[in-house]
Amino acid sequence: MGIFDKAKDAAESLKDKAEGLAGEHGDKVVDGVDKATDAVDDKTGGKYTEHLDKTDELTGKAVDALDGDGTT
């Protein structure tokens, strides 16, 4: 088995683990990011609200994609 085969196997293993964790804890990830972006929004006086909302949205989509079932 070559080095690239080993790297591919390791990457697939990590992907599987991430999908499993997203399925188990995706809601906690989304909630944590939401709380963090809300705190940043408060500290910056709403200056970056648009960007932070986009971060929240993309986090939810990323967790959904890893989770594989379309829900968080």
RALINWO-V93735 format. One line per field, one symbol per residue. phi: phi as a letter, one per 40 degrees, with the letter a starting at -180 (. if undefined). burial: + if it has 24 or more other C-alpha atoms within 12 Angstrom, else -. Layout:
phi: ???
burial: ???
//
This chain:
phi: .cccccccccccccccccccccccbdccccccccccccccccccggcbddcccccdcccccccdcccgbgbb
burial: ---------------------++--+--++--++--++-------------+--++--++-+++-++----+
//
